[in-house]
Amino acid sequence: MRRSEALQGVRMVRFQSVLSRYQTDQVGQGEAAEMLGVSERTFRRWCRRFEEEGEAGLLDRRLGRPSPKRMSPDDEAEIERLYRTRYRGFTARHFHEHLVRDHLHRWSYTRVKLLLQSKSLLEKAPRRGAHRRKRPRRPLPGMMLHQDGSPHEWLIGRDPLDLIVTMDDATNEIYSMILIEEEGTTSSFLGLLETFGARGLPLSLYTDRGSHYFFTPEAGGKVDRTRLTQVGRALARLGVEHIPAYSPEARGRSERMFRTLQDRLPKELALAGIRTMDAANAWLRETYIPAHNARFSVKPELEGDAFVPADGIDLAEVLCVEEERIVGNDNCVSFGNRKIQIPESPLRPHFVKVTVRVRRYPNGGMAIFHGPRCLGRYDAAGVPIGGGGNDGQAGKHTGPSRRKPGVALGAIKDASRRGAATSPGARSSLTAPTRDARSDGRSAPGNGPVSLTRKCRSETPLLRRTKRERADT
């Protein structure tokens, strides 16, 4: 029995009970109408019909008639055809949005859903469990961001990819959405760089306890705040609080977002004819994110936002992998199974045994820093870019050797074995200036008769007389 028919039987029993009390003057006409929940005019009309036709006069005359708002058979066939041929697997809500937007249908969501369920194209949703109190949203955008990844077959027919989403807790607005082969430090930096560069620095970031976010000594235990990962180091340097989640329910807002994306996004990518990851990322950034935010974002509790401008901060130099290395004897740095040659620098002849910092950026490029000075930039293969550091200065020495050009090391060794020549010019010194031949072979510099610092005796009058006396004798 249909519900409307059952309610009609109940209404008839109640009317007969009230009518008997009205006929015995126990209640008035107004009171009887109030007890039935109708107007006095309707009560009088029911009484007249009951007297003329009996119980048949109380039947609802709308029953059995087609509703003027009923969907026409042509519309039913068109909706069924569209769902079977183009939108197979869409949820009722998702399918109804496309019907209204792309096919200009005027039917309500409930009518479309009931039609699909009657045609066995959709199953009824299971009964929900007990209600759990949700964590209140932050009142301002920028007070808390969520970042998480979800592996799924986002591109139909391809291997599963990871989708990295950065969203706001206050508004559900998505700031960044990136498809990548595997979630990790690089994907996290890409999402944060895109978000911080466009909006500014938030107060906090809420993530799971993945190994690229936190170091957890024991599985399922608390994170070690003293041992920072690369992401933790970058956030600490920017002053952004990093909050770990200890259960999926704690990240319920992010989990529900991914449930929506896993249902909608693969179908939307297939409709757009996108098959590659690069094309998907460009389409997500330019088309899907604005449409998704317009559909699912909510208004914040308060006006304004809590983002802090990142003026004066080079985010690319912070949101990257940074590790210390000691320069080897060949003036090279070992990093990532590569030998990176430090170019010439005006700072010093070489950097052997010096501790430097190597940075690897999310795009694959690398750079070597000594203090605040960049010594060189390289591509992903370790090949120098631009021939030096970002300061535009090139040094003159690349290694520990400072030997002057034109002097053979072997000739110097041979001369040292044979000994120095006694004749002037036989052997030139590598460091001292050339001596005058009038120095009479003295080794001390400046020990000549015309030198201002001579060490030989001057010829005095007494000395000249003594010489004459010797000559006379």
C-alpha positions in Angstrom: 0.0 0.0 0.0 1.3 3.4 -0.9 1.9 5.9 1.9 -0.7 8.4 0.5 -3.4 5.7 0.5 -2.6 4.8 4.1 -2.7 8.4 5.2 -6.0 8.8 3.5 -7.5 5.9 5.6 -6.2 7.5 8.8 -7.8 10.9 7.8 -11.1 9.2 7.2 -11.2 7.5 10.6 -10.3 10.8 12.4 -13.0 12.7 10.4 -15.7 10.2 11.4 -14.7 10.4 15.0 -14.8 14.2 15.0 -18.0 14.3 13.0 -19.9 12.2 15.6 -18.8 14.6 18.3 -19.9 17.5 16.2 -23.3 16.0 15.5 -23.9 15.4 19.3 -23.0 19.1 20.0 -19.9 18.1 22.0 -17.7 20.4 19.9 -18.4 23.3 17.7 -17.6 23.7 14.0 -14.5 25.8 14.7 -13.2 23.3 17.3 -13.8 20.3 15.0 -11.9 22.0 12.1 -9.0 22.8 14.5 -8.9 19.1 15.6 -8.6 18.0 12.0 -6.1 20.7 11.1 -8.2 22.2 8.4 -10.3 25.4 7.9 -14.0 25.7 8.8 -14.8 25.9 5.1 -13.0 22.6 4.4 -14.8 20.9 7.3 -18.2 22.0 6.0 -17.3 20.7 2.5 -16.2 17.3 3.9 -19.5 17.1 5.8 -21.5 17.8 2.7 -19.6 15.2 0.7 -20.0 12.6 3.4 -23.8 13.1 3.5 -24.1 12.9 -0.3 -21.5 10.2 -1.3 -20.6 8.5 2.0 -17.0 7.4 2.5 -16.3 7.7 -1.2 -16.8 11.5 -1.0 -13.9 11.8 1.5 -11.4 10.2 -0.9 -8.6 12.5 -2.2 -9.6 13.3 -5.7 -5.9 13.9 -6.7 -5.0 10.3 -6.3 -4.9 8.3 -9.5 -4.4 11.4 -11.7 -1.1 12.2 -13.3 0.7 15.1 -11.7 1.0 18.3 -13.9 4.6 18.4 -12.7 5.3 14.9 -13.8 8.4 14.3 -16.0 7.3 13.5 -19.6 8.3 10.2 -21.1 10.5 11.9 -23.6 12.5 13.6 -20.8 12.8 10.4 -18.9 14.2 8.6 -22.0 16.6 11.5 -22.7 17.9 11.5 -19.1 18.3 7.7 -19.1 20.2 7.8 -22.5 22.6 10.5 -21.3 23.4 8.6 -18.1 23.9 5.3 -19.9 26.0 6.7 -22.7 28.1 9.6 -21.3 27.7 9.9 -17.5 27.8 6.2 -16.5 29.1 5.9 -12.9 28.3 9.5 -11.9 26.6 10.1 -8.6 23.1 11.6 -8.7 24.3 15.0 -7.5 27.2 15.1 -10.0 25.0 14.0 -12.9 22.2 16.5 -12.0 24.8 19.4 -12.1 25.8 18.4 -15.6 22.1 18.1 -16.7 21.3 21.6 -15.5 24.6 23.2 -16.7 25.3 21.5 -20.0 21.9 20.2 -21.2 19.6 22.9 -19.7 17.2 20.4 -18.0 14.9 21.9 -15.4 14.1 18.9 -13.3 15.0 18.8 -9.6 17.8 16.7 -8.1 15.3 14.5 -6.2 13.3 13.7 -9.4 16.4 12.8 -11.3 17.7 10.6 -8.5 14.4 8.8 -8.1 14.3 8.2 -11.9 17.8 6.7 -11.9 17.0 4.5 -8.9 13.7 3.3 -10.6 15.7 2.3 -13.7 18.2 0.4 -11.5 21.0 2.7 -12.7 21.7 3.9 -9.1 21.6 2.1 -5.8 20.1 3.7 -2.7 22.7 5.1 -0.3 23.3 3.0 2.8 22.0 4.2 6.1 24.4 6.5 7.9 25.9 5.6 11.2 25.7 7.5 14.5 26.4 11.2 14.3 29.8 12.5 15.5 30.5 16.0 16.4 32.7 17.7 13.9 35.6 19.9 14.8 34.7 23.6 14.4 36.3 25.3 11.4 38.9 28.0 11.9 37.1 31.4 11.8 39.6 33.0 9.3 41.3 31.7 6.1 45.0 31.2 6.6 44.7 30.1 10.2 45.1 26.4 9.3 45.8 24.7 6.0 45.5 21.0 5.2 47.9 19.1 2.9 47.5 15.5 2.1 47.9 13.0 -0.8 45.7 10.3 -2.2 46.7 7.4 -4.6 44.0 6.7 -7.1 43.4 5.9 -10.8 42.9 9.6 -11.6 43.6 9.1 -15.3 41.3 6.3 -16.4 43.3 3.4 -18.0 46.6 4.5 -16.4 48.5 3.3 -13.3 47.4 5.1 -10.1 48.9 8.5 -9.4 49.1 10.6 -6.2 47.1 13.7 -6.0 48.5 16.3 -3.6 45.9 18.8 -2.3 46.5 21.9 -0.2 43.2 23.4 1.1 42.0 25.8 3.7 40.2 24.7 6.9 38.0 27.7 7.2 36.5 27.7 3.7 37.3 24.4 2.1 39.0 26.3 -0.7 41.6 24.4 -2.6 44.8 26.4 -3.2 46.9 23.8 -4.9 46.2 20.5 -6.6 49.1 18.5 -8.2 49.2 15.0 -9.8 52.6 13.3 -9.3 54.0 9.8 -9.6 54.7 9.4 -5.9 54.0 11.5 -2.8 57.1 12.8 -1.0 59.2 15.8 0.0 59.2 17.2 -3.5 55.5 17.1 -4.0 54.9 18.7 -0.6 57.3 21.6 -1.5 55.6 22.0 -4.9 52.2 22.4 -3.2 53.5 24.7 -0.5 55.5 26.9 -2.9 52.4 27.4 -5.1 50.2 28.2 -2.1 52.6 30.4 -0.1 53.6 32.3 -3.3 50.0 33.1 -4.2 48.4 33.7 -0.7 51.2 34.2 1.8 52.3 32.4 4.9 49.6 30.7 7.1 49.6 30.3 10.8 49.7 26.4 10.8 49.8 23.4 8.5 47.9 20.2 9.4 49.2 17.0 7.9 49.5 13.3 8.6 52.6 11.7 10.1 54.1 10.5 6.8 57.9 10.1 6.8 58.4 13.2 4.7 56.4 15.3 7.2 57.6 13.9 10.6 60.1 11.5 12.1 58.2 8.9 14.2 60.5 6.6 16.3 57.7 4.0 16.9 55.0 3.1 14.4 51.8 4.7 15.5 53.5 6.6 18.3 54.2 10.3 18.8 56.4 12.3 16.5 59.9 13.4 17.5 59.9 17.2 17.4 63.6 17.4 17.9 64.4 15.6 14.6 63.0 17.7 11.8 62.5 16.5 8.3 63.2 18.7 5.3 59.5 19.9 5.3 59.7 20.5 9.0 62.9 22.5 8.7 61.5 24.7 6.0 58.2 25.3 8.0 60.2 26.1 11.1 62.3 28.6 9.3 59.2 30.3 7.9 57.5 30.4 11.3 54.6 28.1 10.3 53.3 25.7 13.0 53.3 22.1 11.8 50.5 20.0 13.4 50.5 16.2 13.1 47.2 14.2 12.9 47.1 11.0 14.9 44.0 9.4 13.2 42.1 9.7 9.8 39.1 11.0 11.7 41.2 14.0 12.9 41.6 14.9 9.2 38.0 14.3 8.4 37.6 17.5 6.4 40.5 16.5 4.2 39.3 12.9 3.9 35.8 14.0 2.8 37.3 16.3 0.2 39.3 13.4 -1.3 36.1 11.3 -1.3 34.4 13.9 -3.4 37.5 14.2 -5.7 37.8 10.5 -6.2 34.2 10.4 -7.4 34.2 13.4 -9.6 37.7 14.2 -10.9 38.4 11.0 -12.9 35.1 11.4 -14.7 35.8 15.1 -15.4 39.3 14.3 -16.8 37.8 11.7 -19.0 35.1 14.1 -20.3 37.8 16.7 -21.1 39.8 14.0 -23.0 42.9 14.4 -20.9 45.3 11.4 -20.9 48.7 12.8 -19.7 49.9 14.0 -16.3 51.3 17.3 -17.6 48.1 18.2 -19.4 46.1 17.1 -16.3 48.1 19.5 -14.0 47.6 22.4 -16.4 43.8 21.7 -16.6 43.5 21.3 -12.9 45.2 24.7 -12.3 43.3 26.6 -14.9 39.9 25.0 -15.1 39.0 22.6 -12.4 40.2 24.4 -9.2 38.2 27.6 -9.9 35.0 25.6 -10.7 35.5 23.3 -7.7 35.9 26.3 -5.3 32.9 28.0 -6.7 30.8 24.9 -6.0 32.1 23.6 -2.7 33.8 26.5 -0.8 32.0 28.0 2.2 31.9 31.5 3.6 34.3 32.0 6.6 32.9 32.9 10.0 34.8 36.2 10.1 35.8 38.8 7.5 39.4 39.1 6.4 42.2 36.5 6.5 45.2 35.5 8.6 47.8 35.1 5.9 51.1 36.9 6.4 52.8 38.4 3.3 56.1 36.7 2.4 57.7 39.9 1.3 61.5 39.8 1.3 61.6 36.0 1.6 62.9 33.9 -1.3 60.5 31.0 -0.8 62.3 28.9 -3.5 65.5 29.0 -1.3 63.6 27.8 1.8 61.1 25.3 0.4 63.8 22.9 -0.9 66.0 20.0 0.2 69.1 21.4 2.0 72.0 19.2 3.2 75.6 19.9 4.4 78.6 18.4 2.6 82.4 18.6 2.9 84.3 19.5 -0.2 86.7 16.8 -1.4 90.3 17.2 -2.4 89.3 17.6 -6.0 87.2 20.7 -5.1 84.0 18.6 -5.8 81.0 17.8 -3.7 79.3 14.4 -3.7 75.5 14.7 -3.7 72.8 12.4 -4.9 75.3 9.9 -6.5 76.8 12.8 -8.5 80.1 14.7 -8.3 79.5 18.4 -8.5 82.5 20.6 -9.4 82.7 24.0 -7.6 83.5 26.7 -10.2 86.2 29.3 -9.9 85.5 31.8 -7.2 87.0 35.1 -6.1 86.5 34.2 -2.4 89.4 31.8 -2.2 91.6 29.6 -4.4 89.7 26.4 -3.5 87.2 25.0 -1.0 88.9 21.8 -0.1 87.7 20.5 3.3 85.2 23.4 3.6 81.6 22.6 4.8 79.1 23.9 2.3 75.3 23.6 1.9 73.8 21.9 -1.1 70.2 22.7 -2.1 68.0 20.6 -4.4 64.9 22.5 -5.7 61.6 20.9 -6.5 62.2 21.4 -10.2 65.4 19.2 -10.0 67.9 22.0 -10.1 70.7 22.3 -7.5 72.9 25.0 -5.9 76.0 25.1 -3.6 76.2 27.8 -0.9 79.1 28.8 1.4 77.5 30.9 4.0 75.1 33.4 2.3 77.1 33.3 -1.0 76.0 31.0 -3.8 79.1 29.3 -5.3 77.3 27.8 -8.3 74.0 26.6 -9.8 73.4 23.3 -11.6 70.7 21.5 -13.5 69.3 18.1 -12.4 72.3 16.3 -14.0 74.9 18.4 -12.1 75.9 20.5 -15.1 76.8 24.1 -14.2 74.3 26.8 -15.3 75.7 30.1 -16.4 79.3 29.2 -15.5 79.3 30.3 -11.9 77.3 31.5 -8.9 74.3 33.8 -8.9 76.5 36.8 -7.9 78.0 36.8 -11.3 81.6 36.7 -10.0 84.1 34.1 -11.2 87.3 33.3 -9.3 90.7 32.7 -10.6 91.6 29.3 -9.0 89.8 26.0 -9.0 92.3 23.9 -7.0 95.0 23.9 -4.4 97.8 24.5 -6.8 99.1 28.1 -7.1 102.2 27.5 -9.3 103.0 30.2 -11.7 102.5 29.5 -15.4 105.5 28.7 -17.6 107.5 26.9 -14.8 107.7 23.2 -15.0 107.6 21.3 -11.8 110.1 18.8 -13.0 112.7 21.5 -13.9 112.4 22.9 -10.4 113.0 19.5 -8.8 116.0 18.8 -11.1 117.6 22.2 -10.2 117.2 21.6 -6.5 119.0 18.3 -6.8 122.0 19.8 -8.7 122.3 22.9 -6.5 122.1 26.5 -7.4 124.4 27.9 -10.2 127.1 30.5 -9.1 126.9 32.5 -12.3 124.4 35.4 -12.4 121.2 34.4 -14.1 122.0 30.7 -14.0 118.9 30.0 -11.9 116.1 32.5 -11.4 114.2 32.5 -8.0 110.5 31.9 -8.0 109.8 34.4 -5.2 112.7 36.8 -4.7 113.5 39.7 -7.1 116.5 39.4 -9.4 119.8 40.6 -7.9 122.3 42.9 -9.5 125.6 41.3 -10.7 127.5 44.0 -8.7 126.4 42.5 -5.4 129.7 40.5 -5.5 127.9 37.3 -4.8 126.5 38.4 -1.5 123.3 36.5 -0.5 121.8 39.3 1.6 119.7 41.6 -0.4 120.8 45.3 -0.4 124.4 44.6 0.7 126.0 46.6 -2.0 128.1 49.8 -1.9 125.2 51.9 -3.3 122.5 50.4 -1.2 120.8 52.5 1.5 120.9 49.5 3.8 124.3 48.3 2.9 126.2 46.2 5.4 129.7 46.6 3.9 132.1 49.1 5.6 132.3 52.7 4.3 135.7 54.1 3.2 136.6 56.8 5.8 139.7 59.2 5.7 141.4 57.0 8.3 140.9 54.0 6.2 142.3 55.7 3.1 145.5 56.8 5.1 146.0 53.4 6.4 145.9 52.1 2.9 148.7 54.6 1.8 150.9 53.7 4.7 150.6 50.0 3.8 151.5 50.8 0.2 154.6 52.8 1.2 156.0 50.1 3.3 
